[in-house]
């Protein structure tokens, strides 16, 4: 988990989305804050993560709770004029690749604004 | 943290809300999924937690990531006909009492329904 998180933090810092290729499993499931049903596959996860990282302003992690196969990274950021907090819930497989990525965001008004901004970028 | 979590799970199982008196710090801050500003104080946190536990149906924890002072408990539940997942992000003080409790919920439609149900019970 440590190595995977090291690469993750490096890509968030540097915005080098190509690093996702190294750490996402082909069969990753991505659970968005907006819909119940997960999106499946590496290409889809990469597409969503690349876009969401552009929508957040002043993005920073504020808490990290790390287990053997699962971790919870809490962040703060802004969308437009609203402050928000959220979590990335990450699960890795035996080879250290991310097989499950879930995002939750609060509060409700910031979630709604985030949804509108994401909708403009990626549709749906 | 282990002892605090043991009591927490016992109270969720038994719905003995009186156990909150043992594990909430007087100066607890409660961060709801709906508003940015935290609610402060033990009485307020007890009131909110007692109500939210009544609104969720089929509530169960599905993942637990535990650190020294912070933990992330992920749950699944239903509100009305909608399935949801959420996290309880818990921080304890040196004496093991909960000083910070944050809740996030996905997806957006379930969050909205939860808000409506909570509004009926406790008003805004």
gemmi code that builds the backbone of each chain (N, CA, C; Angstrom):
import gemmi

chains = {
    "A": [
        ("UNK", (0.834, -1.217, 0.000), (0.000, 0.000, 0.000), (0.870, 1.270, 0.000)),
        ("UNK", (1.981, 1.227, 0.712), (2.845, 2.425, 0.808), (3.325, 2.875, -0.578)),
        ("UNK", (3.787, 1.913, -1.377), (4.314, 2.238, -2.707), (3.218, 2.829, -3.606)),
        ("UNK", (2.042, 2.210, -3.557), (0.912, 2.699, -4.358), (0.552, 4.135, -3.955)),
        ("UNK", (0.520, 4.388, -2.655), (0.169, 5.729, -2.169), (1.241, 6.753, -2.534)),
        ("UNK", (2.480, 6.297, -2.539), (3.574, 7.200, -2.910), (3.373, 7.681, -4.353)),
        ("UNK", (3.068, 6.736, -5.243), (2.832, 7.100, -6.652), (1.575, 7.961, -6.776)),
        ("UNK", (0.530, 7.606, -6.037), (-0.709, 8.392, -6.067), (-0.459, 9.853, -5.683)),
        ("UNK", (0.247, 10.055, -4.574), (0.504, 11.428, -4.121), (1.389, 12.174, -5.122)),
        ("UNK", (2.320, 11.447, -5.716), (3.183, 12.061, -6.734), (2.348, 12.534, -7.930)),
        ("UNK", (1.393, 11.726, -8.348), (0.593, 12.126, -9.520), (-0.373, 13.255, -9.199)),
        ("UNK", (-0.870, 13.293, -7.948), (-1.737, 14.408, -7.565), (-0.929, 15.708, -7.541)),
        ("UNK", (0.291, 15.619, -7.016), (1.174, 16.789, -6.963), (1.545, 17.280, -8.357)),
        ("UNK", (1.957, 16.344, -9.194), (2.548, 16.706, -10.485), (1.526, 16.784, -11.615)),
        ("UNK", (0.316, 16.278, -11.344), (-0.720, 16.178, -12.383), (-0.269, 15.322, -13.573)),
        ("UNK", (0.619, 14.397, -13.323), (1.052, 13.482, -14.386), (0.116, 12.286, -14.422)),
        ("UNK", (-0.968, 12.455, -15.150), (-2.011, 11.432, -15.166), (-1.527, 10.108, -15.767)),
        ("UNK", (-0.420, 10.169, -16.484), (0.129, 8.955, -17.078), (0.534, 7.951, -15.984)),
        ("UNK", (0.814, 8.459, -14.787), (1.168, 7.563, -13.681), (0.012, 6.645, -13.282)),
        ("UNK", (-1.226, 7.043, -13.649), (-2.374, 6.176, -13.369), (-2.201, 4.809, -14.022)),
        ("UNK", (-1.554, 4.791, -15.178), (-1.349, 3.516, -15.878), (-0.600, 2.503, -15.010)),
        ("UNK", (0.272, 3.030, -14.168), (1.070, 2.153, -13.308), (0.285, 1.571, -12.140)),
        ("UNK", (-0.688, 2.335, -11.628), (-1.279, 1.917, -10.356), (-2.740, 1.489, -10.423)),
        ("UNK", (-3.405, 1.691, -11.565), (-4.798, 1.223, -11.674), (-4.820, -0.194, -12.255)),
        ("UNK", (-5.601, -1.062, -11.632), (-5.812, -2.399, -12.194), (-6.727, -2.285, -13.413)),
        ("UNK", (-6.573, -3.198, -14.369), (-7.413, -3.170, -15.572), (-8.895, -3.241, -15.219)),
        ("UNK", (-9.225, -4.042, -14.199), (-10.622, -4.288, -13.850), (-11.119, -3.401, -12.697)),
        ("UNK", (-10.502, -2.241, -12.527), (-10.893, -1.324, -11.447), (-12.377, -0.964, -11.525)),
        ("UNK", (-12.986, -0.837, -10.335), (-14.357, -0.332, -10.238), (-14.296, 1.052, -9.573)),
        ("UNK", (-14.912, 2.025, -10.205), (-14.909, 3.393, -9.704), (-16.317, 3.776, -9.251)),
        ("UNK", (-16.456, 4.121, -7.962), (-17.756, 4.483, -7.393), (-17.799, 5.993, -7.219)),
        ("UNK", (-18.597, 6.673, -8.015), (-18.657, 8.133, -7.963), (-19.610, 8.590, -6.863)),
        ("UNK", (-19.477, 9.855, -6.447), (-20.411, 10.388, -5.439), (-21.814, 10.597, -5.989)),
        ("UNK", (-21.986, 10.461, -7.311), (-23.253, 10.851, -7.933), (-24.191, 9.689, -8.230)),
        ("UNK", (-23.632, 8.561, -8.613), (-24.507, 7.439, -8.973), (-24.092, 6.176, -8.236)),
        ("UNK", (-25.082, 5.331, -7.990), (-24.855, 4.115, -7.219), (-23.972, 3.116, -7.978)),
        ("UNK", (-24.281, 2.940, -9.256), (-23.628, 1.901, -10.039), (-22.181, 2.283, -10.363)),
        ("UNK", (-21.236, 1.388, -10.075), (-19.844, 1.727, -10.360), (-19.539, 1.715, -11.855)),
        ("UNK", (-18.553, 2.531, -12.249), (-18.013, 2.500, -13.611), (-16.880, 1.490, -13.609)),
        ("UNK", (-16.769, 0.730, -14.675), (-15.774, -0.331, -14.684), (-14.685, -0.111, -15.719)),
        ("UNK", (-13.475, -0.484, -15.349), (-12.364, -0.470, -16.299), (-11.424, 0.703, -16.124)),
        ("UNK", (-10.197, 0.456, -16.495), (-9.105, 1.394, -16.286), (-9.280, 2.681, -17.099)),
        ("UNK", (-9.723, 2.552, -18.347), (-9.841, 3.736, -19.210), (-10.868, 4.707, -18.632)),
        ("UNK", (-12.002, 4.163, -18.181), (-13.061, 4.992, -17.597), (-12.580, 5.669, -16.317)),
        ("UNK", (-11.918, 4.914, -15.441), (-11.427, 5.481, -14.177), (-10.410, 6.594, -14.447)),
        ("UNK", (-9.564, 6.354, -15.408), (-8.534, 7.344, -15.739), (-9.172, 8.631, -16.263)),
        ("UNK", (-10.178, 8.453, -17.091), (-10.901, 9.591, -17.662), (-11.553, 10.434, -16.556)),
        ("UNK", (-12.252, 9.765, -15.641), (-12.941, 10.495, -14.568), (-11.945, 11.183, -13.639)),
        ("UNK", (-10.920, 10.449, -13.202), (-9.955, 11.014, -12.252), (-9.207, 12.206, -12.861)),
        ("UNK", (-8.890, 12.111, -14.130), (-8.176, 13.210, -14.801), (-9.027, 14.471, -14.824)),
        ("UNK", (-10.335, 14.282, -14.992), (-11.217, 15.441, -15.047), (-11.509, 16.030, -13.675)),
        ("UNK", (-11.741, 15.171, -12.697), (-12.122, 15.673, -11.386), (-10.974, 16.468, -10.770)),
        ("UNK", (-9.761, 16.026, -11.061), (-8.605, 16.703, -10.482), (-8.451, 18.119, -11.040)),
        ("UNK", (-9.023, 18.341, -12.223), (-8.994, 19.674, -12.824), (-10.089, 20.585, -12.268)),
        ("UNK", (-11.149, 19.978, -11.759), (-12.279, 20.764, -11.275), (-12.023, 21.302, -9.866)),
        ("UNK", (-11.341, 20.493, -9.049), (-11.045, 20.940, -7.683), (-9.996, 22.050, -7.686)),
        ("UNK", (-10.228, 23.062, -6.853), (-9.199, 24.086, -6.634), (-8.657, 23.944, -5.216)),
        ("UNK", (-7.414, 24.343, -5.019), (-6.766, 24.269, -3.690), (-6.903, 22.883, -3.073)),
        ("UNK", (-6.766, 21.874, -3.896), (-6.916, 20.499, -3.422), (-5.751, 20.122, -2.503)),
        ("UNK", (-6.089, 19.544, -1.345), (-5.041, 19.047, -0.445), (-5.599, 17.952, 0.442)),
        ("UNK", (-4.752, 16.988, 0.760), (-5.169, 15.934, 1.681), (-5.000, 16.409, 3.118)),
        ("UNK", (-5.966, 16.083, 3.971), (-5.925, 16.546, 5.357), (-5.885, 15.403, 6.371)),
        ("UNK", (-6.134, 14.177, 5.925), (-6.116, 13.033, 6.851), (-5.904, 11.773, 6.043)),
        ("UNK", (-5.136, 10.864, 6.567), (-4.830, 9.631, 5.855), (-4.897, 8.479, 6.859)),
        ("UNK", (-5.770, 7.515, 6.595), (-5.875, 6.340, 7.461), (-5.568, 5.138, 6.581)),
        ("UNK", (-4.532, 4.413, 6.924), (-4.011, 3.391, 6.022), (-4.038, 2.008, 6.656)),
        ("UNK", (-4.711, 1.082, 5.979), (-4.689, -0.319, 6.385), (-3.855, -1.123, 5.412)),
        ("UNK", (-3.942, -2.432, 5.518), (-3.091, -3.280, 4.695), (-3.529, -3.247, 3.224)),
        ("UNK", (-4.836, -3.407, 3.000), (-5.342, -3.451, 1.619), (-6.253, -2.270, 1.293)),
        ("UNK", (-6.634, -1.511, 2.298), (-7.576, -0.403, 2.109), (-7.047, 0.854, 2.790)),
        ("UNK", (-7.321, 1.988, 2.175), (-6.985, 3.229, 2.862), (-8.046, 4.281, 2.578)),
        ("UNK", (-8.074, 5.261, 3.464), (-9.015, 6.372, 3.385), (-8.202, 7.654, 3.387)),
        ("UNK", (-8.279, 8.398, 2.286), (-7.583, 9.675, 2.168), (-8.631, 10.779, 2.187)),
        ("UNK", (-8.581, 11.637, 3.214), (-9.544, 12.735, 3.262), (-8.911, 13.998, 2.681)),
        ("UNK", (-9.678, 14.696, 1.854), (-9.167, 15.926, 1.244), (-10.093, 17.108, 1.512)),
        ("UNK", (-9.517, 18.291, 1.367), (-10.304, 19.514, 1.305), (-10.008, 20.177, -0.028)),
        ("UNK", (-10.982, 20.896, -0.554), (-10.791, 21.599, -1.814), (-11.902, 22.636, -1.931)),
        ("UNK", (-11.859, 23.391, -3.036), (-12.961, 24.290, -3.352), (-13.494, 23.949, -4.731)),
        ("UNK", (-14.809, 24.130, -4.924), (-15.380, 24.186, -6.268), (-16.106, 25.514, -6.330)),
        ("UNK", (-15.655, 26.372, -7.238), (-16.224, 27.713, -7.285), (-15.996, 28.390, -5.942)),
        ("UNK", (-17.065, 28.870, -5.321), (-16.921, 29.590, -4.058), (-17.112, 28.692, -2.854)),
        ("UNK", (-17.379, 27.423, -3.083), (-17.734, 26.522, -1.976), (-16.552, 25.672, -1.517)),
        ("UNK", (-16.440, 25.532, -0.197), (-15.457, 24.622, 0.376), (-16.076, 23.243, 0.489)),
        ("UNK", (-15.264, 22.230, 0.326), (-15.765, 20.876, 0.491), (-14.697, 19.992, 1.120)),
        ("UNK", (-15.168, 18.895, 1.669), (-14.288, 17.813, 2.072), (-14.773, 16.553, 1.394)),
        ("UNK", (-13.856, 15.634, 1.182), (-14.244, 14.364, 0.585), (-13.273, 13.284, 0.990)),
        ("UNK", (-13.612, 12.064, 0.638), (-12.690, 10.948, 0.864), (-12.476, 10.170, -0.428)),
        ("UNK", (-11.242, 9.711, -0.594), (-10.919, 8.673, -1.564), (-10.754, 7.387, -0.776)),
        ("UNK", (-11.608, 6.408, -1.039), (-11.493, 5.094, -0.409), (-10.877, 4.159, -1.431)),
        ("UNK", (-9.697, 3.688, -1.130), (-8.903, 2.952, -2.110), (-8.635, 1.532, -1.625)),
        ("UNK", (-8.873, 0.564, -2.507), (-8.505, -0.833, -2.192), (-7.521, -1.333, -3.244)),
        ("UNK", (-6.482, -1.998, -2.793), (-5.505, -2.553, -3.741), (-5.603, -4.076, -3.781)),
        ("UNK", (-5.133, -4.642, -4.893), (-5.073, -6.109, -5.001), (-3.705, -6.600, -4.514)),
        ("UNK", (-3.438, -7.880, -4.692), (-2.199, -8.472, -4.166), (-0.959, -7.857, -4.814)),
        ("UNK", (-1.113, -7.363, -6.038), (0.054, -6.800, -6.721), (0.198, -5.295, -6.454)),
        ("UNK", (-0.670, -4.754, -5.584), (-0.551, -3.337, -5.238), (-1.309, -2.406, -6.164)),
        ("UNK", (-2.030, -2.975, -7.136), (-2.791, -2.112, -8.047), (-4.171, -1.807, -7.464)),
        ("UNK", (-4.669, -0.634, -7.790), (-5.960, -0.195, -7.251), (-7.099, -0.891, -7.986)),
        ("UNK", (-7.880, -1.688, -7.251), (-8.995, -2.403, -7.873), (-10.349, -1.781, -7.530)),
        ("UNK", (-10.346, -0.898, -6.525), (-11.607, -0.270, -6.134), (-11.307, 1.151, -5.661)),
        ("UNK", (-12.040, 2.115, -6.214), (-11.813, 3.525, -5.887), (-13.180, 4.164, -5.684)),
        ("UNK", (-13.423, 4.648, -4.479), (-14.736, 5.219, -4.165), (-14.545, 6.651, -3.658)),
        ("UNK", (-15.424, 7.537, -4.110), (-15.323, 8.940, -3.705), (-16.628, 9.397, -3.071)),
        ("UNK", (-16.510, 10.065, -1.931), (-17.667, 10.706, -1.301), (-17.284, 12.149, -1.003)),
        ("UNK", (-18.290, 13.030, -1.044), (-18.041, 14.454, -0.867), (-19.121, 15.058, 0.017)),
        ("UNK", (-18.763, 16.019, 0.839), (-19.709, 16.795, 1.602), (-19.268, 18.253, 1.569)),
        ("UNK", (-20.098, 19.234, 1.853), (-21.540, 19.086, 2.082), (-22.332, 19.049, 0.771)),
        ("UNK", (-23.658, 18.949, 0.916), (-24.540, 18.706, -0.230), (-24.458, 19.787, -1.312)),
        ("UNK", (-24.348, 21.048, -0.917), (-24.334, 22.101, -1.949), (-23.052, 22.040, -2.791)),
        ("UNK", (-21.940, 21.676, -2.146), (-20.682, 21.546, -2.893), (-20.724, 20.317, -3.804)),
        ("UNK", (-21.365, 19.251, -3.330), (-21.528, 18.050, -4.165), (-22.299, 18.386, -5.433)),
        ("UNK", (-23.357, 19.181, -5.254), (-24.196, 19.578, -6.382), (-23.410, 20.435, -7.387)),
        ("UNK", (-22.635, 21.378, -6.862), (-21.817, 22.232, -7.736), (-20.757, 21.408, -8.457)),
        ("UNK", (-20.148, 20.473, -7.736), (-19.159, 19.587, -8.347), (-19.792, 18.787, -9.490)),
        ("UNK", (-21.011, 18.303, -9.252), (-21.715, 17.539, -10.272), (-21.972, 18.363, -11.520)),
        ("UNK", (-22.348, 19.626, -11.324), (-22.609, 20.512, -12.457), (-21.328, 20.764, -13.248)),
        ("UNK", (-20.227, 20.987, -12.537), (-18.937, 21.246, -13.202), (-18.451, 20.005, -13.961)),
        ("UNK", (-18.606, 18.842, -13.314), (-18.185, 17.601, -13.973), (-19.046, 17.348, -15.200)),
        ("UNK", (-20.352, 17.639, -15.078), (-21.264, 17.442, -16.185), (-20.858, 18.266, -17.407)),
        ("UNK", (-20.422, 19.495, -17.160), (-19.977, 20.360, -18.245), (-18.775, 19.754, -18.970)),
        ("UNK", (-17.900, 19.105, -18.190), (-16.649, 18.589, -18.761), (-16.826, 17.262, -19.486)),
        ("UNK", (-17.528, 16.338, -18.804), (-17.512, 14.983, -19.361), (-18.885, 14.514, -19.836)),
        ("UNK", (-19.906, 15.377, -19.668), (-21.248, 14.944, -20.040), (-21.769, 13.978, -18.995)),
        ("UNK", (-23.060, 13.682, -19.031), (-23.658, 12.791, -18.019), (-23.340, 13.211, -16.607)),
    ],
    "B": [
        ("UNK", (-8.281, 3.261, 20.714), (-9.293, 3.285, 19.635), (-10.151, 2.001, 19.664)),
        ("UNK", (-9.486, 0.860, 19.953), (-10.205, -0.428, 19.945), (-11.389, -0.403, 20.920)),
        ("UNK", (-11.143, 0.092, 22.131), (-12.191, 0.112, 23.155), (-13.362, 1.026, 22.726)),
        ("UNK", (-13.015, 2.189, 22.194), (-14.049, 3.128, 21.735), (-14.897, 2.495, 20.628)),
        ("UNK", (-14.232, 1.826, 19.700), (-14.953, 1.193, 18.581), (-15.827, 0.038, 19.064)),
        ("UNK", (-15.333, -0.659, 20.074), (-16.119, -1.769, 20.629), (-17.453, -1.240, 21.188)),
        ("UNK", (-17.378, -0.146, 21.932), (-18.598, 0.456, 22.488), (-19.476, 1.012, 21.360)),
        ("UNK", (-18.858, 1.638, 20.376), (-19.610, 2.184, 19.239), (-20.414, 1.086, 18.523)),
        ("UNK", (-19.743, -0.030, 18.230), (-20.442, -1.111, 17.523), (-21.546, -1.710, 18.409)),
        ("UNK", (-21.286, -1.780, 19.695), (-22.293, -2.284, 20.620), (-23.535, -1.382, 20.617)),
        ("UNK", (-23.329, -0.094, 20.579), (-24.495, 0.811, 20.616), (-25.240, 0.801, 19.287)),
        ("UNK", (-24.508, 0.621, 18.179), (-25.188, 0.532, 16.879), (-26.039, -0.741, 16.830)),
        ("UNK", (-25.470, -1.839, 17.327), (-26.200, -3.112, 17.368), (-27.433, -3.030, 18.252)),
        ("UNK", (-27.234, -2.494, 19.462), (-28.276, -2.556, 20.491), (-29.203, -1.349, 20.483)),
        ("UNK", (-28.806, -0.290, 19.721), (-29.536, 0.990, 19.721), (-29.634, 1.587, 21.129)),
        ("UNK", (-28.661, 1.273, 21.974), (-28.625, 1.885, 23.307), (-27.887, 3.209, 23.233)),
        ("UNK", (-28.622, 4.244, 22.909), (-27.999, 5.544, 22.669), (-27.353, 6.122, 23.939)),
        ("UNK", (-27.745, 5.581, 25.077), (-27.158, 6.043, 26.338), (-25.646, 5.774, 26.372)),
        ("UNK", (-25.208, 4.796, 25.583), (-23.769, 4.504, 25.524), (-22.964, 5.662, 24.915)),
        ("UNK", (-23.653, 6.528, 24.172), (-22.959, 7.701, 23.616), (-22.347, 8.553, 24.724)),
        ("UNK", (-23.022, 8.586, 25.875), (-22.509, 9.386, 26.991), (-21.091, 8.972, 27.391)),
        ("UNK", (-20.811, 7.678, 27.217), (-19.492, 7.162, 27.596), (-18.396, 7.542, 26.624)),
        ("UNK", (-18.752, 7.658, 25.319), (-17.670, 7.749, 24.332), (-17.593, 9.087, 23.600)),
        ("UNK", (-18.567, 9.977, 23.778), (-18.460, 11.295, 23.134), (-17.800, 12.289, 24.087)),
        ("UNK", (-16.840, 13.047, 23.577), (-16.236, 14.123, 24.351), (-17.229, 15.285, 24.450)),
        ("UNK", (-17.173, 16.047, 25.536), (-18.086, 17.177, 25.715), (-17.983, 18.172, 24.562)),
        ("UNK", (-16.766, 18.358, 24.058), (-16.526, 19.386, 23.033), (-16.477, 18.802, 21.623)),
        ("UNK", (-17.161, 17.672, 21.426), (-17.177, 17.034, 20.099), (-17.670, 17.989, 19.012)),
        ("UNK", (-17.077, 17.854, 17.820), (-17.555, 18.571, 16.634), (-18.135, 17.542, 15.675)),
        ("UNK", (-19.361, 17.788, 15.228), (-20.047, 16.866, 14.324), (-20.209, 17.524, 12.950)),
        ("UNK", (-19.639, 16.883, 11.925), (-19.697, 17.411, 10.560), (-20.711, 16.601, 9.762)),
        ("UNK", (-21.833, 17.211, 9.424), (-22.894, 16.482, 8.730), (-22.629, 16.481, 7.220)),
        ("UNK", (-23.277, 15.557, 6.501), (-23.125, 15.541, 5.041), (-23.818, 16.727, 4.365)),
        ("UNK", (-24.602, 17.483, 5.138), (-25.460, 18.492, 4.517), (-24.921, 19.912, 4.582)),
        ("UNK", (-24.259, 20.241, 5.675), (-23.772, 21.617, 5.815), (-22.298, 21.629, 6.180)),
        ("UNK", (-21.638, 22.679, 5.746), (-20.196, 22.797, 5.950), (-19.856, 22.981, 7.429)),
        ("UNK", (-20.587, 23.867, 8.093), (-20.248, 24.257, 9.471), (-20.551, 23.117, 10.448)),
        ("UNK", (-19.587, 22.739, 11.267), (-19.852, 21.651, 12.214), (-20.783, 22.084, 13.350)),
        ("UNK", (-21.520, 21.086, 13.861), (-22.325, 21.300, 15.064), (-21.432, 20.984, 16.256)),
        ("UNK", (-21.565, 21.742, 17.326), (-20.653, 21.555, 18.446), (-21.360, 21.082, 19.704)),
        ("UNK", (-20.692, 20.209, 20.424), (-21.166, 19.800, 21.733), (-21.823, 18.431, 21.752)),
        ("UNK", (-21.722, 17.796, 22.901), (-22.156, 16.418, 23.076), (-23.664, 16.237, 22.892)),
        ("UNK", (-24.442, 17.174, 23.436), (-25.902, 17.046, 23.365), (-26.375, 17.069, 21.909)),
        ("UNK", (-25.797, 17.994, 21.119), (-26.167, 18.113, 19.708), (-25.780, 16.850, 18.932)),
        ("UNK", (-24.568, 16.352, 19.169), (-24.101, 15.150, 18.460), (-24.974, 13.951, 18.816)),
        ("UNK", (-25.335, 13.849, 20.083), (-26.157, 12.726, 20.534), (-27.537, 12.782, 19.869)),
        ("UNK", (-28.065, 13.979, 19.793), (-29.372, 14.186, 19.173), (-29.361, 13.766, 17.697)),
        ("UNK", (-28.346, 14.214, 16.970), (-28.269, 13.905, 15.544), (-28.043, 12.408, 15.320)),
        ("UNK", (-27.081, 11.829, 16.038), (-26.760, 10.418, 15.843), (-27.949, 9.523, 16.189)),
        ("UNK", (-28.685, 9.877, 17.231), (-29.845, 9.082, 17.631), (-30.910, 9.085, 16.542)),
        ("UNK", (-31.044, 10.210, 15.868), (-32.062, 10.310, 14.821), (-31.635, 9.629, 13.527)),
        ("UNK", (-30.376, 9.817, 13.150), (-29.933, 9.275, 11.866), (-29.971, 7.750, 11.907)),
        ("UNK", (-29.696, 7.198, 13.051), (-29.676, 5.738, 13.176), (-31.082, 5.149, 13.001)),
        ("UNK", (-32.080, 5.972, 13.254), (-33.470, 5.541, 13.072), (-33.917, 5.646, 11.610)),
        ("UNK", (-33.272, 6.523, 10.865), (-33.680, 6.755, 9.479), (-33.128, 5.671, 8.545)),
        ("UNK", (-31.887, 5.219, 8.829), (-31.279, 4.179, 8.007), (-31.984, 2.839, 8.218)),
        ("UNK", (-32.225, 2.133, 7.105), (-32.718, 0.753, 7.188), (-31.609, -0.190, 6.732)),
        ("UNK", (-31.621, -1.413, 7.254), (-30.598, -2.425, 6.892), (-29.183, -1.889, 7.039)),
        ("UNK", (-28.968, -1.109, 8.066), (-27.646, -0.505, 8.286), (-26.621, -1.567, 8.657)),
        ("UNK", (-25.474, -1.552, 7.959), (-24.377, -2.461, 8.318), (-23.048, -1.881, 7.876)),
        ("UNK", (-22.012, -2.156, 8.668), (-20.680, -1.710, 8.278), (-20.073, -2.704, 7.304)),
        ("UNK", (-19.381, -2.186, 6.278), (-18.814, -3.050, 5.239), (-17.291, -2.943, 5.139)),
        ("UNK", (-16.705, -1.935, 5.784), (-15.244, -1.782, 5.731), (-14.813, -0.941, 6.922)),
        ("UNK", (-13.693, -1.286, 7.487), (-13.212, -0.563, 8.653), (-11.707, -0.368, 8.507)),
        ("UNK", (-11.266, 0.879, 8.501), (-9.841, 1.185, 8.411), (-9.485, 1.958, 9.678)),
        ("UNK", (-8.586, 1.394, 10.465), (-8.374, 1.927, 11.809), (-6.933, 2.378, 12.012)),
        ("UNK", (-6.768, 3.627, 12.389), (-5.458, 4.142, 12.763), (-5.386, 4.350, 14.265)),
        ("UNK", (-4.359, 5.052, 14.703), (-4.144, 5.221, 16.133), (-5.184, 6.162, 16.752)),
        ("UNK", (-5.402, 7.310, 16.099), (-6.336, 8.308, 16.634), (-7.544, 8.522, 15.717)),
        ("UNK", (-7.482, 7.984, 14.515), (-8.552, 8.201, 13.531), (-8.978, 6.881, 12.922)),
        ("UNK", (-10.266, 6.770, 12.617), (-10.687, 5.596, 11.872), (-11.783, 5.973, 10.894)),
        ("UNK", (-11.950, 5.105, 9.902), (-12.942, 5.271, 8.846), (-13.800, 4.013, 8.830)),
        ("UNK", (-15.078, 4.177, 9.127), (-16.017, 3.056, 9.100), (-16.955, 3.269, 7.923)),
        ("UNK", (-16.916, 2.363, 6.968), (-17.813, 2.493, 5.821), (-19.054, 1.640, 6.034)),
        ("UNK", (-20.209, 2.191, 5.736), (-21.460, 1.458, 5.907), (-22.275, 1.426, 4.617)),
        ("UNK", (-23.194, 0.452, 4.593), (-24.243, 0.434, 3.576), (-25.580, 0.465, 4.300)),
        ("UNK", (-26.565, 1.053, 3.678), (-27.900, 1.120, 4.267), (-28.884, 1.470, 3.162)),
        ("UNK", (-30.150, 1.545, 3.528), (-31.171, 2.041, 2.614), (-31.877, 3.211, 3.269)),
        ("UNK", (-32.320, 4.159, 2.450), (-33.323, 5.143, 2.865), (-34.444, 5.025, 1.841)),
        ("UNK", (-35.613, 4.652, 2.328), (-36.712, 4.408, 1.394), (-36.300, 3.308, 0.431)),
        ("UNK", (-36.375, 3.584, -0.859), (-36.062, 2.559, -1.856), (-34.630, 2.646, -2.342)),
        ("UNK", (-33.878, 3.592, -1.821), (-32.529, 3.837, -2.343), (-31.445, 3.194, -1.480)),
        ("UNK", (-30.464, 2.600, -2.147), (-29.281, 2.092, -1.472), (-28.262, 3.214, -1.345)),
        ("UNK", (-27.516, 3.184, -0.268), (-26.463, 4.175, -0.104), (-25.264, 3.564, 0.600)),
        ("UNK", (-24.132, 4.228, 0.411), (-22.956, 3.959, 1.216), (-22.517, 5.241, 1.867)),
        ("UNK", (-21.872, 5.119, 2.991), (-21.367, 6.308, 3.664), (-20.184, 5.956, 4.525)),
        ("UNK", (-19.541, 6.989, 5.047), (-18.454, 6.775, 6.000), (-18.697, 7.571, 7.271)),
        ("UNK", (-18.309, 6.959, 8.391), (-18.141, 7.668, 9.648), (-16.644, 7.857, 9.829)),
        ("UNK", (-16.207, 9.106, 9.847), (-14.787, 9.407, 10.097), (-14.682, 9.880, 11.544)),
        ("UNK", (-13.993, 9.102, 12.346), (-13.992, 9.316, 13.787), (-12.589, 9.638, 14.272)),
        ("UNK", (-12.464, 10.684, 15.090), (-11.185, 10.984, 15.746), (-11.382, 10.976, 17.261)),
        ("UNK", (-10.450, 10.338, 17.960), (-10.544, 10.313, 19.425), (-9.452, 11.176, 20.050)),
        ("UNK", (-9.687, 11.595, 21.280), (-8.672, 12.340, 22.027), (-7.823, 11.357, 22.850)),
        ("UNK", (-6.943, 11.886, 23.680), (-6.013, 11.032, 24.433), (-6.743, 10.070, 25.368)),
        ("UNK", (-7.919, 10.473, 25.823), (-8.654, 9.618, 26.757), (-9.568, 8.627, 26.033)),
        ("UNK", (-9.506, 8.620, 24.700), (-10.311, 7.663, 23.940), (-11.706, 8.156, 23.609)),
        ("UNK", (-12.026, 9.404, 23.985), (-13.361, 9.939, 23.663), (-13.368, 10.558, 22.264)),
        ("UNK", (-14.526, 10.450, 21.628), (-14.655, 10.960, 20.258), (-14.761, 12.485, 20.274)),
        ("UNK", (-13.784, 13.147, 19.644), (-13.800, 14.614, 19.603), (-14.197, 15.141, 18.226)),
        ("UNK", (-14.205, 14.272, 17.237), (-14.569, 14.714, 15.895), (-15.278, 13.563, 15.192)),
        ("UNK", (-16.447, 13.855, 14.613), (-17.253, 12.832, 13.950), (-17.770, 13.433, 12.654)),
        ("UNK", (-17.362, 12.843, 11.544), (-17.743, 13.389, 10.237), (-18.458, 12.305, 9.435)),
        ("UNK", (-19.524, 12.689, 8.745), (-20.293, 11.736, 7.957), (-20.378, 12.205, 6.507)),
        ("UNK", (-20.101, 11.282, 5.591), (-20.311, 11.541, 4.168), (-21.146, 10.397, 3.604)),
        ("UNK", (-21.937, 10.699, 2.588), (-22.851, 9.717, 2.018), (-22.866, 9.841, 0.498)),
        ("UNK", (-22.966, 8.731, -0.193), (-23.168, 8.703, -1.639), (-24.214, 7.643, -1.945)),
        ("UNK", (-24.888, 7.633, -3.091), (-24.806, 8.683, -4.109), (-25.734, 9.857, -3.818)),
        ("UNK", (-25.722, 10.842, -4.741), (-26.400, 12.117, -4.512), (-27.906, 11.976, -4.257)),
        ("UNK", (-28.585, 11.074, -4.989), (-30.044, 10.971, -4.792), (-30.383, 10.415, -3.407)),
        ("UNK", (-29.555, 9.497, -2.901), (-29.790, 8.960, -1.555), (-29.479, 10.008, -0.489)),
        ("UNK", (-28.452, 10.819, -0.744), (-28.130, 11.907, 0.187), (-29.306, 12.865, 0.305)),
        ("UNK", (-29.907, 13.172, -0.839), (-31.055, 14.082, -0.871), (-32.249, 13.498, -0.101)),
        ("UNK", (-32.516, 12.213, -0.326), (-33.619, 11.557, 0.381), (-33.349, 11.501, 1.883)),
        ("UNK", (-32.112, 11.201, 2.244), (-31.730, 11.192, 3.659), (-31.959, 12.565, 4.290)),
        ("UNK", (-31.604, 13.602, 3.546), (-31.792, 14.958, 4.052), (-33.257, 15.277, 4.296)),
        ("UNK", (-34.102, 14.823, 3.375), (-35.538, 15.066, 3.514), (-36.091, 14.328, 4.739)),
        ("UNK", (-35.644, 13.092, 4.924), (-36.108, 12.300, 6.067), (-35.622, 12.902, 7.398)),
        ("UNK", (-34.365, 13.318, 7.414), (-33.825, 13.930, 8.629), (-34.538, 15.249, 8.929)),
        ("UNK", (-34.832, 15.991, 7.856), (-35.530, 17.254, 8.030), (-36.889, 17.078, 8.693)),
        ("UNK", (-37.592, 15.995, 8.302), (-38.897, 15.702, 8.904), (-38.757, 15.439, 10.396)),
        ("UNK", (-37.656, 14.776, 10.774), (-37.487, 14.382, 12.169), (-36.984, 15.497, 13.068)),
        ("UNK", (-35.938, 16.178, 12.609), (-35.305, 17.114, 13.535), (-35.420, 18.562, 13.068)),
        ("UNK", (-36.018, 18.752, 11.889), (-36.127, 20.110, 11.378), (-34.756, 20.597, 10.944)),
        ("UNK", (-34.664, 21.063, 9.700), (-33.410, 21.624, 9.166), (-32.160, 20.932, 9.651)),
    ],
}
model = gemmi.Model(1)
for chain_id, residues in chains.items():
    chain = gemmi.Chain(chain_id)
    for i, (resn, *xyz) in enumerate(residues, 1):
        res = gemmi.Residue()
        res.name, res.seqid = resn, gemmi.SeqId(i, " ")
        for name, pos in zip(("N", "CA", "C"), xyz):
            atom = gemmi.Atom()
            atom.name, atom.element = name, gemmi.Element(name[0])
            atom.pos, atom.b_iso = gemmi.Position(*pos), 0.0
            res.add_atom(atom)
        chain.add_residue(res)
    model.add_chain(chain)
structure = gemmi.Structure()
structure.add_model(model)
structure.setup_entities()
